């Protein structure tokens, strides 16, 4: 069975089996310091699926973070808290 996960929102190259998908931490550590293979020089890297080199988990494309309600709630709250500092 193949596992599918969102990428890590903090650092996309971290494996979600190790660091957790999206804003969450990994509840079960299935991967020991794995790394998602991303070719950042490719202009379409944000639209492609990626795979961890250690645990073989399939990671959703980077652009899916922009579709996440959690991500937008965090961005708006961050902006609201620090709007006066800018």
Secondary structure, DSSP 8 states (H G I E B T S, - for coil): ---EE--BSS-TTB-HHHH-SBTS--SS--SSS-BB---TTSTTGGGS-EEBTTT--EE--GGGGGG-HHHHHHHHHHHHHHGGG-
